[in-house]
């Protein structure tokens, strides 16, 4: 499960974004804490705003008090609304927001159903909830929840996507900025960014093909992970263009 946390100043913006999506039948309100919930799965955005403000001190020195979290299970995890509610509550409790006012929404506008949570990091006395090391705490908590509920490791898919994006950016930028005369020069340039490239030759249904395969490497130059086809990075990364 991948968790993404953002903080900001616009409480109404976070409530309206989720509320409007829910009220367009692109999801439903699953649960709330200390915020009115009529049980229909829809949202009264104005009422929610009033409830939050009533629980927040007028005078507070906490900058960016609004916390907007998305919890994204792996696409293969088929979870009931009850399970999603339990996961959200446990996540918030472990993150230190268990007693805070919050709203948990289930977004269904894409095939991969996921959760959005709106809460605040200022308590009733105007003091800030401790959010130091939130990133590392969150990763540890999502791993615990994955084990408890038997979920897939969504981080693994996310990491692969991030590596592909970074590798593509490197290849595109190098091919745009530099000129090289041999594959050896090209490999030397890529090695500065922990990448390498190999020529691939073969015969498919009587037709010869000649292409390239890119790989990410460790600091010792050893290939790590699965290779990437040039087509993932655009035409400038293909054999003919290179």
N, C-alpha and C positions, 0 to 999 in steps of 0.2 A: 504494500500500500504506500502510495506516494503522498506526502503531505506538503502543501505549499502555504506559507504564512506570509501575510503582508500586513503592515500597520499603516494607519493614515488618520486624517482628521475628519473626513466626511462620513459621519454616521448615517445620515440620510441617504447618501450615495450608495453605501453598502446595502442598506435595507431596501432601497428602491430597486436596485439591480436584481436582487434575489426575489423580492416581492412581485415585481412585474413579470418575471419569468414564470414564477409559480402560478400567478393569476391568469397567465396565458395557457395554462394547462400543459406546461413544459416541465412539470415537476410537482412536488407537494411539500408542505411544511410537515416535517416529521415530529419534532418535539421542541419545547422551549423550556427555559428555566427563568422564573420570576418575570416572565413576559406573557401577556394574555394570549391564549390559544383557544379558539372555539372548537377545535377538533375536526374541522372540515377539511383541513389540508391547505386552505387558502390563507391569505395574509391581508390584514388591515394595516397598511404601511404607516399611516398617520398614527394609529393607536400604538403600534410597536415603537415608533419614535418617541411618543409621549411617555411610554413605560420606561424606556431606557433612560431618558432625561430625568425622570423622577427618581431614579436610583443613582444618578451621578451627581456629585457635588457641583454646584455652580462654579465655585472657585477651586480650580485644580491646576497645578503646575505641570501635570503630566503632558508631555508633547506626544502628538499622534496617539491618542487613546484608543482608537478603533482598531480591532483585530479582525481580519477576514481570512479564514482558513478554508482551503479545499482539501478534502480527503478523497483520494482516488484509488480504489481497489483495482486489482488486475482485471482485465476484461473477462477472464474465465471464472472469476469469483461470482457466483450467483447467490446473492444475499437477500434475505427478506427485509422488510422495513423494520421489523423488530430488532433484527441483528444489526442493521445499520444504526439504529438509535442507540443500542447498547455500546457499539464501537465508538460512536461520537461521544457519548457520556464518559466512557472510560478514558478516552483520549484527552478530553478536556479536564477531567479530574487529575490525571497524571501530569498534565501541563500546568496545573495550578489555577485553572479557570472554573473548577467544579462548582463553586459558590457564586460565580459571577452571573449576571443576566446574559442569556445567549439564546440564539435561534438556530435551529438545525434544519437545513433544506436539502431535499433530494432533487437533483437536476436530472431530467430525463430527456433533454433536448438532443442528446447524441446517444448512440447505442451503448456507450460505456457510461452507465449510471454512476454518479458520484455525489459527494456531499459538499455543501458549502455551509460554513458556520460564521455567524457574526456575533462578536462579543466585545467587551471592553476591558482594558487592562488598568483601570483605575477603580479602587475599591470605594466603599461608602464613606471613608474618611478622606478621600481625595489622594490617597497614596497609590503609587504605581505597583502593580503586580510584577514580581520579579520575572523578567523575560531574558535574563542573561543566558547565553548558550542555548537559546531556543532551538536553533537548527540541529544541534547534536542531541539534545534531549528529545526532540521530535522524532529523529531517526531511530533512537533507541526504543521509544514507545511504539512506533509503528511496527518495528520488528517483533516486539513482545505481543502485540495484537495479532500479527500474522500467525505467530506460533499458537496462540490461544484459540483462534478461530479457524485454524487450518487454511490460511489464505496463501495465495501465490506470492512470490517475491516480485512485486511490480517495479521495484527499484532496478532490477536487472534489465528489464526492457527499457527503462528510462535511461540507464547508463549507456546502453548500446546506441540509443538514439542520439544522445549527447556526443558520443565519440564520433559517430558518423557525421554529425553536423560540423564538429570541429575539424575533422579530417577534410571534409569538403571545402571548408573555408580556407584551409591551408593550401590545398591544391589549386583552387581557383585564383587565389592571390599570387601564388608563385608563377603560375602560367601567364598571369596578366602582367607581372612586373619584370620577369626575367627571361633571357634568351639563353639557350644551351645548345650545344652541337652534338652531344652524345647522350646515351642513356646513363652512362657513368656520371656525367656532370649533373644530370637530372636527379639521380639517386643521391649524390653528394649534397645537393641542395635540400632534398626532402629529409635527409638524415638530420639536418639541423633542427627539424621540427618533429623528430621521433616518428618518421614515416619512411617507407620504402616502396618501390614499384618493381614489378617483374613483367617481362613479356610472356604472353601466353599464346602458344601456337597449337593448332589442331586441325582435324578434319571432321566435318559434320555432314553426313549424307552426300559425300563426294565433293564437298566444297571446303576449300582451305579457309581458315580464319586466322587472323593475327590481331591480338588485343593486349591489353594491359590489366594488371591486377594490383591494387594498392593495399598496403598493410600498415598498421600501427606497430611501432617497435618500442621496446624498453630502452633504457639508457645504454645498454650493452649492444644494441642493434638487433636483438632477437625479436622476431615477430610475435605479437600478442593478439589474441582474439581471432575472429574470423576476418578474411579479406573482404575488400569492397570492390565492386565492379565500377568502372569509370562512369557508366550511365547514371549512377547515383549522384555524381558530382556535376553533370552537365557535359555538353559537347567538347568544351575546352580541355577536358581531362582524358578524352579518348585517344586511341592510338594515332589516328590520322592527324588530329590537331596537334598532338605532341611532336 
